[in-house]
């Protein structure tokens, strides 16, 4: 029967060394130690039973209620074990576990355990532990209950053409999605456990023979240096192992699309998957990774190139449009045509704030509205955004607090900011917009130029696992320009990135013939 102690216990605090002790031969002593370690938690279930008719060999099945499949407990453990006859029990008790593995248990994955630390790890990962009285060896049977959400359409990386599947919060589901894309034995999946308390499973994936061995080793070295109590999401690992800790720009790329991760792996990069997170980390990450979409490779190369040019232009507008407006209207009136200058001046008549304060107020108001729309429940989030942008914006112009042209500039900036394929880079540009406005308000176009120069120098100084962040622009690599701003047709993309991959550079053979009808 399932054991549930209704009394209140005061468990003593066990030292970490106690978990490294071997199991006891006494079944009751082992069960008492497990229950003491978990604080006599109500969800830790102990099912004690006997096997055989005359020998009455005692054993127990220990599992966590909610982590295991109860149907499997009955079908693959209880029924086969309780159906054992006396003549099936070996006289030598040392062979009982071998007999259970070979002739009794119908489940495939069975692991022998000799230490409490290994027992706890298997127990909290969804295994049922079989403990036999008189033996210091237990059996861990993996009957985890896969309670995860189904594979759905990506929420943050939507495309018109391309696969409609995304990662989930289950690690093994995510590794299976990648293996569906790359059916090759050289796709190596190596696991680690990080977090002294949470014991979070982390998987490192790369393609052997394509990935740079130095980068792979660097990933493992940085992960091995992590000493933390818990990992709840991939962002924990990203902040601990990334190169530039105080840079606004992300040096590790994240994606929830299996096809994107598979494409990055084929370029020689390394993927880091964290159990409980639907976002996968990719290293090393370059600036081009954040500016390209997976859909670019599924469409016509010419169309994709034009869309990329549009995307780069929109990103530049999102960064400097408010600051250029402030600089021109404050210091450089001569740069505007006279009719446009008169129109702007007439709109600003009666506005109590200078252009720089006006732009800062509008940008701040928009950021507040955007965050409110994201944090509010989905049913009313869009309504908040519409009310904020239409009603408040119109009321502010009517009341003379801001000018209409400022609302237009901020709205154009907001629209351009949504074209970013990567949300991480979008956040960086959102933050940089404010210092650029201050520089424009203080020094005009000279301040904007100084800000752009400092930004370019900072980007050129960044590294991602030893690879320059601005590759292939700085250092310039002519071969990689085929897939940078412009996208050449697939038959011209015959080489992998040179700095990322130094083992297997050939992606495809060159096509020497052009087929005509």
C-alpha positions in Angstrom: 0.0 0.0 0.0 1.1 3.6 -0.6 2.6 5.1 2.5 1.4 8.4 3.7 2.4 9.5 7.2 -0.1 12.0 8.7 2.0 12.9 11.7 4.0 16.1 11.8 7.8 15.4 11.5 10.7 17.6 12.3 13.3 16.2 9.9 16.9 16.8 10.7 19.0 18.7 8.2 21.2 16.3 6.3 24.7 17.4 5.3 25.7 17.3 1.6 28.1 14.4 2.4 25.1 12.3 3.5 23.9 12.2 -0.1 27.2 10.6 -1.2 26.8 7.6 1.1 26.1 4.2 -0.3 22.7 2.6 0.1 22.0 0.4 3.1 21.3 -3.3 2.9 18.4 -2.8 5.3 15.2 -1.8 3.4 13.7 0.0 6.3 16.9 1.9 7.0 17.1 3.0 3.4 13.4 4.1 3.3 13.8 6.1 6.5 16.9 7.9 5.1 15.0 8.8 1.9 12.0 10.1 3.8 14.2 12.1 6.2 16.1 13.7 3.3 12.8 14.8 1.6 11.3 16.1 4.9 8.6 13.4 4.9 7.0 15.1 1.9 3.5 13.9 1.1 4.2 13.5 -2.6 7.0 10.9 -2.0 5.1 7.6 -2.2 6.5 4.3 -0.9 4.8 1.0 -2.0 6.1 -2.0 0.0 5.4 -5.6 -1.1 6.7 -9.2 -0.9 7.6 -11.5 -3.7 7.6 -15.3 -3.5 5.4 -17.6 -1.5 7.8 -19.1 1.0 10.8 -16.8 0.9 8.7 -13.6 1.2 11.4 -11.4 -0.2 10.6 -7.8 0.8 11.0 -4.8 -1.5 9.7 -1.3 -2.0 8.9 1.0 -4.9 9.6 4.7 -4.2 8.4 7.4 -6.6 7.2 11.0 -6.7 3.5 11.4 -7.2 2.9 13.6 -10.2 6.2 12.9 -11.9 5.6 9.3 -12.9 2.9 7.6 -15.0 0.7 5.7 -12.5 -0.5 3.3 -15.3 3.1 2.3 -16.0 3.6 1.8 -12.2 0.8 -0.8 -12.3 1.5 -2.4 -15.7 5.3 -2.5 -15.8 6.2 -2.8 -12.2 3.5 -4.0 -9.8 1.9 -6.7 -11.9 5.1 -8.4 -13.1 6.7 -8.3 -9.7 3.7 -9.5 -7.7 3.2 -12.3 -10.2 6.5 -13.9 -9.4 6.3 -17.5 -8.1 8.4 -19.1 -5.5 10.4 -21.2 -8.0 11.3 -18.1 -9.9 13.2 -16.6 -7.0 16.9 -17.3 -6.9 18.2 -18.7 -3.7 21.1 -16.3 -3.8 19.7 -12.8 -2.8 22.6 -11.1 -4.7 21.0 -12.1 -8.0 17.6 -10.7 -7.2 18.2 -7.4 -9.1 19.6 -9.3 -12.1 16.5 -11.5 -12.1 14.2 -8.5 -12.0 16.0 -6.8 -14.8 16.2 -9.8 -17.1 13.0 -11.7 -16.5 10.5 -9.5 -14.7 10.6 -5.8 -15.6 9.1 -5.0 -19.0 10.4 -1.4 -19.1 13.4 -0.8 -21.3 15.5 1.7 -19.3 16.6 0.2 -16.0 19.7 1.6 -14.1 21.5 0.2 -11.1 22.1 2.6 -8.2 24.5 2.3 -5.3 24.5 5.8 -3.8 21.9 8.1 -2.4 22.9 11.0 -4.6 22.2 9.0 -7.7 19.0 7.8 -6.2 17.7 11.3 -5.5 18.7 12.4 -9.0 16.7 9.6 -10.6 13.8 10.0 -8.2 13.3 13.7 -9.0 13.7 13.1 -12.7 10.6 10.9 -12.8 12.0 7.4 -12.1 10.5 4.8 -9.8 13.1 3.3 -7.5 13.0 -0.5 -6.7 14.8 -1.2 -3.4 15.3 -4.9 -2.3 15.7 -5.8 1.3 19.2 -7.2 2.0 20.8 -5.5 -1.1 22.8 -2.2 -1.2 21.8 -1.8 -4.9 18.6 -0.3 -6.1 17.0 -0.2 -9.6 15.8 3.0 -11.2 13.1 2.6 -13.9 12.4 5.6 -16.0 8.6 5.9 -16.2 8.3 9.7 -16.3 4.9 11.1 -17.0 5.4 13.4 -20.1 3.2 16.3 -18.9 4.2 18.9 -21.5 2.4 21.1 -23.9 2.2 20.0 -27.5 4.4 21.3 -30.2 2.7 24.5 -31.4 3.3 27.4 -33.8 6.0 29.8 -32.7 4.7 32.8 -30.7 7.6 35.2 -31.2 9.1 34.2 -34.6 6.1 33.9 -37.0 6.7 33.4 -40.7 4.6 33.3 -43.8 6.5 30.3 -45.3 8.2 27.7 -43.3 7.7 25.1 -40.6 5.0 25.9 -38.0 6.5 24.1 -35.0 8.4 25.5 -32.0 10.2 24.1 -29.0 8.5 23.2 -25.8 9.6 23.3 -22.2 10.6 19.6 -22.3 14.2 18.9 -23.0 13.8 15.5 -24.8 11.0 16.9 -27.0 13.3 19.7 -28.1 16.3 17.4 -28.9 13.9 15.1 -30.8 12.7 18.1 -32.9 16.3 18.9 -33.8 17.0 15.2 -34.7 14.0 15.3 -37.0 15.8 18.0 -39.0 19.3 16.6 -38.9 19.2 12.8 -39.3 22.9 12.2 -38.9 24.9 10.2 -36.4 27.4 13.1 -36.2 24.8 15.2 -34.4 26.1 14.8 -30.9 23.9 15.5 -27.8 25.8 15.7 -24.5 24.0 16.4 -21.3 25.0 18.2 -18.0 23.3 18.9 -14.7 23.6 22.5 -13.6 22.3 24.0 -10.3 23.0 22.6 -6.9 19.4 22.8 -5.8 17.3 22.7 -9.0 19.5 20.0 -10.7 18.5 21.3 -14.1 19.2 19.2 -17.2 21.2 21.0 -19.9 22.0 19.6 -23.3 24.8 20.8 -25.6 24.4 19.9 -29.3 26.8 20.2 -32.1 27.6 18.4 -35.4 30.9 16.6 -35.1 33.2 17.3 -38.0 31.5 20.6 -38.8 31.6 22.5 -35.5 34.9 24.0 -34.4 36.4 21.8 -31.7 37.9 24.8 -29.9 34.5 26.5 -29.6 32.8 23.3 -28.4 35.5 22.9 -25.7 35.1 26.6 -24.7 31.3 26.0 -24.3 32.0 23.1 -21.9 34.7 25.0 -20.0 32.3 27.9 -19.4 29.5 25.6 -18.4 31.7 23.7 -16.0 32.6 26.9 -14.2 29.0 27.7 -13.3 28.4 27.4 -9.6 24.9 28.4 -8.8 22.0 27.1 -6.7 19.4 27.0 -9.5 18.8 27.4 -13.2 15.2 28.1 -14.1 15.5 29.4 -17.7 18.2 29.7 -20.4 18.6 33.4 -19.5 20.4 32.3 -16.4 23.1 30.5 -18.4 23.2 33.2 -21.0 24.1 35.9 -18.3 26.7 33.6 -16.8 28.7 32.5 -19.8 28.3 35.4 -22.3 31.4 37.5 -23.2 30.2 41.1 -22.7 28.5 41.1 -19.3 27.8 44.9 -19.4 26.9 45.3 -23.1 23.4 46.2 -24.3 23.9 43.9 -27.2 23.2 40.1 -26.8 26.2 38.0 -27.7 24.2 34.7 -27.6 21.4 34.2 -30.1 18.1 32.6 -28.9 15.4 31.0 -31.0 12.3 28.9 -30.5 12.3 27.5 -34.0 13.9 24.0 -34.7 14.6 24.9 -38.3 16.6 28.0 -37.2 18.6 26.0 -34.7 19.3 23.3 -37.3 20.5 25.9 -39.8 22.8 27.4 -37.2 24.2 23.9 -36.4 24.9 23.3 -40.1 27.0 26.4 -40.0 29.2 25.0 -37.3 27.7 26.6 -34.2 26.8 25.0 -30.9 23.3 24.9 -29.3 22.5 24.9 -25.6 19.1 23.6 -24.5 17.8 24.0 -21.0 15.1 21.9 -19.6 12.0 24.0 -18.8 12.8 26.7 -21.5 11.4 26.7 -25.0 14.2 29.0 -26.2 17.5 27.5 -27.4 20.8 29.4 -27.1 23.2 29.4 -30.0 27.0 30.3 -29.8 28.9 31.9 -31.3 26.4 34.6 -32.3 27.2 37.3 -34.9 25.4 40.6 -35.6 24.0 39.1 -38.9 22.2 36.3 -36.9 19.9 38.9 -35.3 19.1 40.7 -38.6 18.2 37.7 -40.6 15.0 35.6 -40.7 14.6 31.9 -41.4 12.0 32.8 -44.0 14.8 34.5 -46.1 16.1 31.1 -47.1 12.7 29.7 -48.1 11.8 32.5 -50.6 13.3 33.8 -53.8 16.8 35.2 -53.2 16.1 38.5 -55.0 12.9 39.1 -52.9 14.7 38.1 -49.7 17.6 40.5 -50.5 15.1 43.4 -51.0 13.4 42.5 -47.7 16.7 42.5 -46.0 17.6 45.9 -47.3 14.2 47.1 -46.1 14.9 45.5 -42.7 18.3 47.2 -42.3 16.8 50.5 -43.3 14.0 50.2 -40.8 16.4 49.3 -38.0 18.4 52.4 -38.8 15.3 54.5 -38.7 14.2 53.0 -35.5 17.5 53.9 -33.9 18.1 57.5 -35.1 14.8 58.9 -36.4 13.8 60.7 -33.1 17.4 62.0 -32.6 17.6 63.3 -36.1 14.3 65.1 -35.7 15.4 66.7 -32.4 18.8 67.7 -33.9 17.3 69.3 -37.1 14.5 71.1 -35.4 16.7 72.4 -32.6 20.1 73.3 -34.3 19.9 72.8 -38.1 16.9 74.5 -39.4 18.7 75.3 -42.7 18.6 71.6 -43.6 14.8 71.6 -44.0 12.9 73.0 -47.0 11.2 76.3 -46.1 7.6 75.0 -46.5 8.3 72.0 -44.3 10.1 74.2 -41.7 7.1 76.6 -41.6 4.7 73.6 -41.2 6.7 72.2 -38.3 7.1 75.6 -36.6 3.3 76.2 -36.9 2.6 72.8 -35.3 5.0 73.5 -32.5 3.5 76.9 -31.7 2.1 76.7 -28.2 4.0 73.5 -27.2 5.5 74.3 -23.8 8.5 71.9 -24.1 11.6 71.9 -26.3 11.9 69.2 -29.0 14.2 67.0 -26.9 11.9 66.9 -23.9 8.9 66.4 -26.2 10.6 63.4 -27.9 11.7 61.9 -24.6 8.1 62.2 -23.2 6.6 60.6 -26.2 9.1 57.8 -26.4 8.7 57.1 -22.7 4.9 57.1 -23.0 5.1 54.6 -26.0 7.4 52.3 -24.0 5.0 52.3 -21.1 2.1 51.5 -23.3 4.0 48.7 -25.0 5.0 47.1 -21.7 1.4 47.5 -20.5 0.1 45.7 -23.6 2.5 42.9 -23.1 1.8 42.4 -19.3 -1.9 42.8 -19.4 -4.1 39.7 -20.1 -4.4 38.8 -23.7 -8.1 39.7 -23.9 -7.5 43.3 -23.0 -3.9 43.9 -24.0 -4.6 44.9 -27.6 -7.4 47.2 -26.4 -5.0 49.0 -24.0 -2.5 49.5 -26.9 -5.2 50.9 -29.2 -6.6 53.2 -26.5 -3.2 54.4 -25.6 -1.9 55.1 -29.1 -5.1 56.7 -30.5 -6.9 58.3 -27.6 -4.0 59.5 -25.6 -1.9 60.6 -28.7 -4.8 62.5 -30.1 -5.6 64.1 -26.8 -2.0 65.2 -26.3 -1.9 66.9 -29.7 -5.2 68.6 -29.1 -4.2 69.8 -25.7 -0.9 71.3 -27.2 1.3 69.1 -25.0 3.1 67.7 -28.0 3.1 68.5 -31.7 1.6 66.3 -34.4 4.9 65.8 -36.2 6.5 64.4 -33.0 3.7 61.8 -32.8 4.3 60.9 -36.4 8.1 60.4 -35.8 7.5 58.3 -32.7 4.8 56.2 -34.5 7.2 55.6 -37.4 9.9 54.6 -35.0 7.6 52.2 -33.2 6.5 50.6 -36.5 10.1 50.1 -37.6 11.1 48.6 -34.3 8.6 45.7 -34.8 10.5 44.6 -38.0 13.3 43.1 -35.9 13.5 39.3 -36.3 15.2 39.1 -32.9 13.6 40.4 -29.8 16.9 40.7 -28.0 18.4 43.1 -30.5 15.1 45.1 -30.5 15.5 45.7 -26.7 19.0 47.0 -27.3 17.8 49.5 -29.9 14.9 50.6 -27.6 17.4 51.5 -24.8 19.9 53.2 -27.2 17.2 55.5 -28.6 17.2 57.6 -25.4 20.9 58.5 -25.2 20.8 59.3 -28.9 18.0 61.8 -28.3 19.9 63.4 -25.4 23.0 63.7 -27.6 21.0 65.3 -30.4 19.4 67.7 -27.9 22.8 68.7 -26.6 25.1 68.7 -29.6 22.8 68.4 -32.7 23.9 66.3 -35.6 27.5 66.3 -34.2 26.2 64.4 -31.1 24.4 61.9 -33.3 27.6 61.3 -35.3 29.6 60.9 -32.0 27.0 58.4 -30.8 27.1 56.4 -34.0 30.9 56.3 -34.0 30.9 55.1 -30.4 28.3 52.5 -31.2 30.3 51.1 -34.2 33.5 51.0 -32.1 31.7 49.2 -29.3 30.2 46.6 -31.7 33.6 46.0 -33.3 35.1 45.4 -29.9 32.6 42.7 -29.0 33.4 39.0 -29.2 31.2 35.9 -29.0 33.2 32.9 -27.9 36.3 34.4 -29.5 34.6 35.3 -32.8 34.3 39.0 -33.7 30.7 40.1 -33.3 30.6 42.2 -36.5 31.7 39.3 -38.7 31.6 39.4 -41.8 31.7 43.2 -41.9 34.6 43.7 -39.5 36.8 41.9 -40.4 35.4 41.9 -43.9 35.1 38.5 -45.5 34.1 38.6 -49.1 32.9 35.0 -49.3 30.4 35.6 -46.5 29.0 38.7 -48.1 26.8 36.4 -50.2 24.7 35.9 -47.0 25.1 39.2 -45.2 23.0 42.2 -46.3 22.2 40.6 -49.6 21.3 36.9 -50.2 22.7 35.1 -53.1 20.9 32.1 -54.7 21.4 28.8 -52.9 23.8 27.4 -55.4 26.3 30.2 -54.7 26.4 29.5 -51.0 29.0 26.7 -51.1 31.1 27.7 -48.1 30.4 27.8 -44.4 31.4 30.9 -42.3 35.2 30.9 -42.2 35.7 32.2 -38.7 33.0 30.1 -37.1 34.0 26.8 -38.8 37.5 25.7 -39.5 37.0 22.0 -40.0 34.6 21.4 -42.8 34.2 24.5 -44.9 32.3 22.9 -47.8 28.5 23.3 -47.6 27.6 22.2 -51.2 29.3 21.5 -54.5 29.4 24.2 -57.1 26.9 23.8 -59.9 28.7 24.0 -63.3 25.7 23.6 -65.5 22.6 25.6 -66.0 19.6 23.5 -66.9 17.3 24.8 -69.6 14.1 23.5 -71.0 
